[in-house]
Amino acid sequence: MTSPHAPRYSRITGTGSCLPPHKLSNADMVALLAARGIETSDDWIVERTGIRNRHFVADGVNASDLALVACRDALEAAGVKADAVDLIVVATSTPDMVFPSTASILQNKLGIHGCAAFDVQAVCSGFVYALTVADAMIKTGSARCALVVGSEVFSRILNFDDRTTCVLFGDGAGAVVLQESAVPGILATDLHADGRHVGILCVPGTVSGGQVIGSPLLTMDGPAVFRLAVGVLEGAARAVLDKAGRSEADIDWLVPHQANIRIMQSTARKLKLPLEKLVATVDAHGNTSAASVPLALDVAVKQGRIQAGDTVLLEGVGGGFTWGAVLLDY
């Protein structure tokens, strides 16, 4: 805890994650699509995306359920009791219900009551947005111990007649404990959106009068997303480095949104980072939207790659069109 007059900072003190037990390999997806008369192959999927597996939830399992497991994992890693949490921010595009927020549902499942809890909706950039909000609230003294979560059940909004999208996405959750600190952890953040591109990645439906108006399934212009993603991720990375007074050479690890290995590797090359510094887990779980950055972060921490004192660059890009970056000392 900092003194009343000292500068306030925030620092990640624990990470956690959750993947549903039901894993589908590319071979499983090939068989599933073949039954619908759609041709694809393991080679086609791996060559274009780097994805080999994804996880889907069972019936009745929601985003808050995955988030609960990830949060308990993160709290244990941080050595923090749930009742110490005074802020919950959940990034999700697949909430349990229209309202209340998935964060409020998660709060109840954690057995804590009274602290601020709300959702952030920035699709695949959601975790970066949520972490930025939590960091700001801790720095202003509005919170001292936050759970920041990305949790998604994208399997429920996929069009299994569209092989260009349904093979890409999976379900999962990742979480961090972000606590008040006397020394800087999060060094700089940078967020953006450009609503001119809402149509290139969206679920263009809503609920009205008890019916779904429009389509409840994901649609994406893959080439357009690719072109935008590579450029904006480099810009956000350079922005946080400038804000923090750091350079490319200071980055120990790049943890980007796990959507497509080609986008991730292209970003690393633009930042002159060796691919050994790129944390890539997309092969194991596909694109889990807002969950992908904290999932990858947790894997790298648990594997012992990311260690105390390392400088880590987190990046996200997604529908909206949204993007952003966070630079931190772990």
Backbone hydrogen bonds, N-H to C=O, Kabsch-Sander energy under -0.5 kcal/mol:
donor,donor_aa,acceptor,acceptor_aa,energy
6,A,3,S,-1.0
9,Y,181,S,-1.5
11,R,179,Q,-2.3
13,T,177,V,-2.6
14,G,177,V,-0.9
16,G,175,A,-2.3
18,C,173,A,-2.6
23,K,21,P,-0.9
24,L,54,R,-3.5
25,S,23,K,-0.5
26,N,52,R,-1.6
29,M,25,S,-2.0
30,V,26,N,-2.7
31,A,27,A,-2.1
32,L,28,D,-2.4
33,L,29,M,-2.7
34,A,30,V,-2.2
35,A,31,A,-1.8
36,R,33,L,-1.3
37,G,34,A,-1.7
38,I,33,L,-2.5
45,I,41,S,-2.0
46,V,42,D,-2.8
47,E,43,D,-2.6
48,R,44,W,-1.4
49,T,45,I,-2.0
50,G,45,I,-0.7
50,G,46,V,-1.2
51,I,45,I,-0.6
52,R,283,D,-1.5
53,N,283,D,-1.7
54,R,24,L,-1.6
56,F,22,H,-2.1
61,V,58,A,-1.9
65,D,62,N,-0.7
66,L,62,N,-1.6
67,A,63,A,-2.5
68,L,64,S,-2.1
69,V,65,D,-1.5
70,A,66,L,-2.1
71,C,67,A,-2.8
72,R,68,L,-2.3
73,D,69,V,-2.0
74,A,70,A,-2.3
75,L,71,C,-3.0
76,E,72,R,-2.1
77,A,73,D,-2.1
78,A,74,A,-2.0
79,G,75,L,-1.1
80,V,75,L,-2.4
84,A,81,K,-2.0
85,V,82,A,-1.7
86,D,145,C,-2.7
87,L,145,C,-0.8
88,I,116,A,-2.0
89,V,147,L,-2.6
90,V,118,F,-2.0
91,A,89,V,-0.5
91,A,149,V,-3.7
92,T,90,V,-0.6
92,T,120,V,-1.7
105,I,101,S,-1.6
106,L,102,T,-2.8
107,Q,103,A,-2.5
108,N,104,S,-1.8
109,K,105,I,-1.9
110,L,106,L,-2.0
111,G,107,Q,-0.6
111,G,108,N,-0.9
112,I,107,Q,-1.9
116,A,86,D,-0.9
118,F,88,I,-2.1
120,V,90,V,-2.7
122,A,120,V,-0.6
125,S,122,A,-1.9
126,G,123,V,-2.0
129,Y,125,S,-2.2
130,A,126,G,-3.0
131,L,127,F,-2.8
132,T,128,V,-1.8
133,V,129,Y,-2.2
134,A,130,A,-2.4
135,D,131,L,-2.4
136,A,132,T,-2.1
137,M,133,V,-2.1
138,I,134,A,-2.2
139,K,135,D,-2.4
140,T,136,A,-1.6
141,G,138,I,-1.2
142,S,137,M,-2.3
143,A,137,M,-1.0
146,A,178,L,-3.3
147,L,87,L,-2.6
148,V,146,A,-0.6
148,V,176,V,-2.5
149,V,89,V,-2.7
149,V,147,L,-0.5
150,G,174,G,-2.9
151,S,91,A,-2.2
152,E,172,G,-2.7
154,F,170,G,-0.6
156,R,153,V,-1.5
157,I,154,F,-2.1
158,L,155,S,-0.6
160,F,158,L,-0.8
162,D,159,N,-2.0
163,R,161,D,-0.6
165,T,162,D,-1.4
166,C,162,D,-2.4
167,V,163,R,-0.7
168,L,165,T,-1.7
169,F,165,T,-0.7
170,G,287,N,-2.0
171,D,55,H,-3.4
172,G,152,E,-2.0
173,A,18,C,-2.3
174,G,150,G,-2.6
175,A,16,G,-2.7
176,V,148,V,-2.2
177,V,14,G,-2.4
178,L,146,A,-2.8
178,L,176,V,-0.6
179,Q,11,R,-2.8
179,Q,177,V,-0.5
180,E,144,R,-2.7
181,S,9,Y,-2.4
185,G,10,S,-1.0
186,I,10,S,-2.2
187,L,185,G,-0.6
187,L,327,L,-2.7
188,A,327,L,-1.6
190,D,325,A,-2.0
192,H,323,W,-2.6
194,D,321,F,-2.4
197,H,194,D,-1.9
198,V,195,G,-1.3
200,I,197,H,-1.4
201,L,198,V,-0.7
202,C,219,T,-2.3
205,G,203,V,-2.3
206,T,213,I,-2.1
208,S,211,Q,-3.0
211,Q,208,S,-1.5
213,I,206,T,-3.5
213,I,211,Q,-0.6
214,G,212,V,-0.6
215,S,204,P,-1.3
218,L,157,I,-3.4
219,T,202,C,-2.6
221,D,200,I,-3.1
222,G,220,M,-1.0
225,V,221,D,-2.3
226,F,222,G,-2.6
227,R,223,P,-2.3
228,L,224,A,-2.1
229,A,225,V,-2.8
230,V,226,F,-1.9
231,G,227,R,-1.0
232,V,228,L,-2.3
233,L,229,A,-2.2
234,E,230,V,-1.3
235,G,231,G,-1.7
236,A,232,V,-2.3
237,A,233,L,-2.2
238,R,234,E,-2.3
239,A,235,G,-1.8
240,V,236,A,-2.1
241,L,237,A,-1.9
242,D,238,R,-2.3
243,K,239,A,-2.4
244,A,240,V,-2.0
245,G,241,L,-0.8
245,G,242,D,-0.8
246,R,241,L,-2.7
250,D,247,S,-1.8
251,I,248,E,-1.6
252,D,250,D,-0.5
252,D,311,T,-2.3
253,W,311,T,-1.7
254,L,277,K,-2.9
255,V,253,W,-0.6
255,V,313,L,-3.3
257,H,315,E,-0.8
259,A,257,H,-1.5
261,I,49,T,-2.7
264,M,260,N,-2.1
265,Q,261,I,-2.6
266,S,262,R,-2.0
267,T,263,I,-2.2
268,A,264,M,-2.0
269,R,265,Q,-2.4
270,K,266,S,-2.2
271,L,267,T,-1.5
272,K,269,R,-1.7
273,L,268,A,-2.9
277,K,274,P,-2.5
278,L,275,L,-1.4
279,V,254,L,-2.8
279,V,277,K,-0.6
280,A,278,L,-0.8
281,T,279,V,-0.5
284,A,281,T,-1.7
285,H,281,T,-1.0
286,G,282,V,-2.4
287,N,168,L,-3.2
288,T,286,G,-0.8
291,A,288,T,-2.2
292,S,289,S,-1.9
295,L,291,A,-2.2
296,A,292,S,-2.4
297,L,293,V,-2.5
298,D,294,P,-2.4
299,V,295,L,-2.2
300,A,296,A,-2.3
301,V,297,L,-2.2
302,K,298,D,-2.9
303,Q,299,V,-2.0
304,G,301,V,-1.3
305,R,300,A,-1.8
306,I,300,A,-1.3
307,Q,305,R,-0.6
310,D,307,Q,-2.3
312,V,310,D,-0.6
312,V,328,L,-3.2
313,L,253,W,-2.7
314,L,312,V,-0.6
314,L,326,V,-3.1
315,E,255,V,-1.6
316,G,324,G,-2.3
318,G,322,T,-2.8
321,F,318,G,-0.6
322,T,318,G,-2.5
323,W,192,H,-2.1
324,G,316,G,-2.0
325,A,190,D,-2.1
326,V,314,L,-2.3
327,L,188,A,-2.7
328,L,312,V,-2.4
329,D,185,G,-3.3
330,Y,310,D,-3.3
330,Y,328,L,-0.6
